[in-house]
Structures are given as C-alpha cells and as structure tokens.
Amino acid sequence: MKRCKGLVVGTMLALASLWSEGALSAAPPPNGGTVAIEPNTADGENDPAMPSFVAAASEALTAKGFTIFDDPAHAAYVAQLTVKRAGVGTGFGRDPDAPSVGLAGAGVAVPLSTGNSSMVTLQRTQLEIRILHRADGIVVWDGTAVTVRPAGARKGPGQTVAADLSKALLESYPTVPTGDIGVP
C-alpha cells in the first residue's frame, strides 16, 4: 500500500512539474492563416502615425505567412496592435538634412562639427502585438518591441519607427519573446 501511495504521489509531482514548465500549455502559434489587425493606442487618443504602424505590421505578418483581412468577423485570428508613445527627455541631435563633413586619412575618420546640432525631444515608442484566436479569444502569441528616438520623422509620422519595430518584433516569430525587444 505504501508503495502504491508513493507511486501516485510521484506521478502527481511529475505532472505538476510538467504543468508549471508549460509542457501541457496551449498549441504553438500558427504558421499563417487569416488575421485582422485591430489598432489601438495606449491612451485611446487618435495617433496620426497609426496607419504607418498598421501597414508595417501587415507587411511583417504577411512575410510570416498570414493573409490580412479587413473584417475581423471573417479572420481566424485577430492581431491587437497597441502603440504607446511618450517623451523621455531631450538630447543633442544632428539636423538630418545637414551634410556630413569629416577628415579621413591613415585609416582614421574624424567627424567635424558643422554646427547643425540642436536640442531634440526624445520619444519612447513601444509596439505590442497580441495575436488571439478569434473564435475563443485565447492569446496564441504576444510580443513587445521598444525604441527611443528623436521625435518626428523625415518619411512621415512614424514610418521608419513603425517598420523597424514591426520587423524586429516579428523577426523570430513564432518564437514568443521573453521580454521587450530593444530596437536601436
């Protein structure tokens, strides 16, 4: 009898160990299918750069085998795209349209100041993409990427930032990132 109890307890401990390690968790993220993108901002305000983030996420998801649907009622998955932006201070930055000047010789390059540096506002931008199975709302994949760059962009509001964050975030998909992905 003691041996039987020990076997039962040992089996329960093994199963508890597997459960806590995620071996009995949900199926792995899908390798494609249909997905609709639901854009959100952290504060609920309108963000003029949101179309750039949706386009960049659509491109990155398409590269991973997904077909983008406009109507979530007809998609197998829903990708909740959340953008959070906040000013984080100021720093000196170079005017992006100023020419670069420098001296080169003997394998050494020495940049020379052109006097075009100015104070710029630094902005922290965080992109989170959460993919849910539409039918039951179960999250099948979730990841976050973040960058700090000068506010404003030359290509339009957020195009470069959106593309860089989306690409970095979904680069290793279907692997789920363990923390925020930092993007220079």
C-alpha positions as CSV (number, residue, x, y, z in Angstrom):
1,M,0.0,0.0,0.0
2,K,2.8,2.4,0.9
3,R,4.5,1.7,-2.5
4,C,1.2,2.5,-4.3
5,K,0.8,5.8,-2.5
6,G,4.4,6.7,-3.3
7,L,3.9,5.9,-7.0
8,V,0.7,8.1,-7.0
9,V,2.5,11.0,-5.3
10,G,5.5,10.7,-7.6
11,T,3.3,10.8,-10.6
12,M,1.4,13.8,-9.4
13,L,4.6,15.6,-8.7
14,A,5.9,14.8,-12.2
15,L,2.7,16.1,-13.8
16,A,2.8,19.3,-11.6
17,S,6.3,19.8,-12.8
18,L,5.3,19.5,-16.5
19,W,2.3,21.8,-16.0
20,S,4.4,24.5,-14.4
21,E,7.0,24.3,-17.2
22,G,4.3,24.8,-19.8
23,A,4.6,21.3,-21.4
24,L,0.9,20.9,-21.2
25,S,0.1,24.5,-22.4
26,A,-1.7,25.6,-25.5
27,A,-0.7,24.8,-29.0
28,P,2.2,26.7,-30.6
29,P,1.5,29.9,-32.5
30,P,0.1,29.5,-36.0
31,N,2.4,29.5,-39.1
32,G,-0.1,31.5,-41.1
33,G,-3.8,31.8,-41.7
34,T,-6.1,34.8,-41.9
35,V,-5.7,37.7,-39.5
36,A,-7.4,41.1,-39.0
37,I,-5.4,43.9,-37.3
38,E,-7.1,45.9,-34.6
39,P,-5.1,49.1,-34.0
40,N,-5.2,50.8,-30.5
41,T,-3.3,53.5,-28.7
42,A,-2.5,53.2,-25.0
43,D,-4.4,56.3,-24.1
44,G,-7.2,55.9,-26.6
45,E,-6.3,59.1,-28.4
46,N,-6.0,59.4,-32.2
47,D,-2.4,58.9,-33.4
48,P,-1.7,60.2,-36.9
49,A,1.1,57.6,-37.3
50,M,-1.3,54.6,-36.7
51,P,-1.7,53.9,-40.4
52,S,2.1,53.5,-40.7
53,F,2.1,51.0,-37.8
54,V,-0.8,49.0,-39.3
55,A,0.9,48.9,-42.7
56,A,4.2,47.9,-41.2
57,A,2.6,45.2,-39.0
58,S,0.6,43.9,-42.1
59,E,3.8,43.6,-44.1
60,A,5.6,41.8,-41.3
61,L,2.7,39.4,-40.7
62,T,2.4,38.8,-44.4
63,A,6.1,37.8,-44.5
64,K,5.3,35.2,-41.8
65,G,2.6,33.6,-43.9
66,F,-0.6,35.4,-42.8
67,T,-3.3,36.8,-45.1
68,I,-4.6,40.1,-43.9
69,F,-8.3,40.6,-43.7
70,D,-10.0,43.9,-43.1
71,D,-13.1,42.3,-41.5
72,P,-12.3,40.6,-38.2
73,A,-15.5,38.5,-38.5
74,H,-14.0,36.6,-41.3
75,A,-10.5,36.1,-40.0
76,A,-9.3,33.1,-38.0
77,Y,-7.0,35.4,-35.8
78,V,-7.1,38.9,-34.5
79,A,-3.8,40.9,-34.1
80,Q,-4.3,43.6,-31.4
81,L,-1.7,46.2,-32.2
82,T,-1.1,48.7,-29.4
83,V,1.2,51.8,-29.8
84,K,2.4,53.7,-26.7
85,R,4.5,56.8,-27.2
86,A,5.9,59.2,-24.6
87,G,8.5,61.9,-24.4
88,V,11.5,60.8,-22.3
89,G,13.7,64.0,-22.3
90,T,15.9,65.9,-24.7
91,G,19.3,65.4,-26.2
92,F,21.6,66.9,-28.8
93,G,20.9,65.7,-32.3
94,R,22.2,66.5,-35.8
95,D,19.9,68.1,-38.4
96,P,19.0,65.1,-40.6
97,D,19.3,67.3,-43.7
98,A,22.7,68.7,-42.9
99,P,25.7,67.4,-44.9
100,S,28.3,65.2,-43.2
101,V,31.8,66.6,-43.0
102,G,34.9,64.7,-41.9
103,L,38.6,64.1,-42.4
104,A,40.0,60.7,-43.3
105,G,43.5,59.5,-43.5
106,A,45.7,56.6,-42.5
107,G,42.5,54.6,-41.7
108,V,41.2,57.1,-39.2
109,A,38.0,59.1,-39.8
110,V,37.4,62.2,-37.7
111,P,34.0,63.8,-37.9
112,L,33.9,67.5,-37.8
113,S,31.0,69.5,-36.4
114,T,29.1,71.5,-38.9
115,G,27.3,73.5,-36.2
116,N,24.0,71.9,-37.2
117,S,23.3,70.2,-33.8
118,S,20.3,71.2,-31.9
119,M,18.2,70.1,-28.9
120,V,15.7,67.4,-29.9
121,T,12.9,65.8,-28.0
122,L,13.5,62.1,-27.4
123,Q,10.4,59.8,-27.7
124,R,10.0,56.3,-26.4
125,T,7.8,54.2,-28.8
126,Q,6.5,50.8,-27.8
127,L,4.7,48.4,-30.1
128,E,2.8,45.5,-28.8
129,I,1.3,42.8,-31.0
130,R,-1.0,40.2,-29.4
131,I,-2.4,37.6,-31.7
132,L,-5.7,35.9,-30.5
133,H,-7.7,33.1,-31.8
134,R,-10.9,34.9,-32.9
135,A,-13.3,32.1,-32.0
136,D,-12.4,31.8,-28.3
137,G,-10.2,34.8,-27.6
138,I,-7.2,32.8,-26.4
139,V,-3.9,34.6,-26.9
140,V,-1.6,32.5,-29.1
141,W,1.3,34.9,-29.4
142,D,2.3,38.2,-27.7
143,G,5.4,40.4,-28.1
144,T,6.6,43.9,-27.4
145,A,9.3,46.0,-29.1
146,V,10.6,49.4,-27.9
147,T,12.8,52.1,-29.2
148,V,13.9,55.7,-28.1
149,R,14.5,58.1,-31.0
150,P,14.2,61.8,-31.7
151,A,10.5,62.8,-32.1
152,G,9.3,63.3,-35.6
153,A,10.5,61.5,-38.7
154,R,11.6,62.5,-42.2
155,K,9.4,60.0,-44.0
156,G,6.2,61.0,-42.4
157,P,4.8,60.4,-38.9
158,G,6.4,57.2,-37.6
159,Q,7.0,55.3,-40.9
160,T,10.6,54.4,-40.1
161,V,9.9,53.6,-36.4
162,A,6.8,51.5,-37.3
163,A,8.7,49.5,-39.9
164,D,11.7,48.9,-37.6
165,L,9.6,47.9,-34.6
166,S,7.4,45.6,-36.6
167,K,10.2,43.9,-38.3
168,A,12.2,43.4,-35.1
169,L,9.2,42.2,-33.2
170,L,8.1,39.6,-35.7
171,E,11.6,38.6,-36.9
172,S,11.8,35.5,-34.8
173,Y,8.0,34.6,-35.0
174,P,6.6,32.1,-34.0
175,T,9.1,32.1,-31.0
176,V,7.5,34.2,-28.2
177,P,9.9,36.8,-26.9
178,T,10.6,36.6,-23.2
179,G,10.8,40.3,-22.7
180,D,10.7,43.6,-24.6
181,I,12.8,43.6,-27.8
182,G,15.0,46.7,-27.9
183,V,15.4,48.4,-31.2
184,P,18.2,51.0,-31.7
